[in-house]
Amino acid sequence: MKDNYNNLILRRVERHFDKIIQIGCIASFCSAIILYSVNINRLFTYLNIIMGFVLLSISLLKKYISDETKMYVTMIIPFIIGYTSFIDGGFESGGLSLLMISNALATLFLTRRKSLVIGGMTVLMYISLYIIGFILPTDTDVVHELSLWIIQFFILLIYLLVVNLMVYAVKDYLCQNIEELEDSIDKIYELAYFDSLTGLMNLNLFSIELKRKLANGDDGFLVVFNIQNLHLINSIYNDNIGDQVLVDVAHLLNDFDHNAIISRMSGSEFAVWLNQKSDKNVIKWIDDFKKIFSIKFKIKNMTIKIEFHTVITKSKKGDSFDLLIRRTRLALTHAKTIDGLDNVFYTDSLEELVCKEELLKERVRLAVTEKSFYCVYQGKHDVTSHQIMGLETLARWEDSVLGQVS
């Protein structure tokens, strides 16, 4: 998780590294000019020129240099300048502040082990400053200010300790929150795109996958399996058995063809996208699955045979996902009205037939509500005597849309 945090920090600041490098480049050259014009040790002039060219090279080659390398350069520059500043200026310089800035950046951006290495190097280099004071004494002699050196040395140690503790306390807090957030995101993603019972993708994710296929111009078939007698199974046994049936159907579909895109559309409906090229291949795929299903499907103490309504819709060029689903549902509506119908292919004539059937149902319901039916009578005659033997009553209906219906 801490690695994820460090990657997150890097992603947040990486877009600013190029600007930081460019600003540092300009600042280095400007500093070199200023230092050259005043009476200051030429070492810092040359140092700033070198830093300027290093940053300029990184800026020109930024496409070929990783953000991690840029980050290390951002930390090393104040470290080097701080160290050399302290050598020349002693406690009156800003060297110690620059060393602290470098360690703060290391603690923020690097892993704990690497930041501790940087901290340890800082302590060793700070000790080396006192040794250098013997070899290269300056106007502000570090050696003659031992008490001040010891005070600042302990200040540095306390600073490094406090920075590490504070930053890593914040990191641990952020890591915990990031972990909880990722868990929440995973749960939300699963609820949004997967069926909680079967583990298959739901219609939301299925629509995304199919829209991508259709946008790429991929041809295929949308096959829907509807379990005919799921309600009967729930009634005779219980809902747990019904759920087990759904889970087993999902697993068998998923195991049968790993290249197919499979989804649970709704309660008893499973959708499968096949990249088959012909009707014959699709029919063979369906028949093979049903054979495998009849062999492998077994639930203890359940004797009812699982029956499917199966409908097939072939995608056409320019079809949208919504249109494909609408056609499939029309074919499924027709399949449910006819017992024993095996596989139903969607056709334009089928859509017209289903629309007429649905219109007739709606008009009949309206006619019953409005009491639009009336009776006509027809006599029954004896074929020998031609006498009326009785009457039969016939229902008739005059509809404003369908006309005379008998």
Order of alpha helices (4+ residues) and beta strands (2+ residues): alpha-alpha-alpha-alpha-alpha-alpha-alpha-beta-alpha-alpha-beta-beta-alpha-beta-alpha-beta-alpha-beta-beta-beta
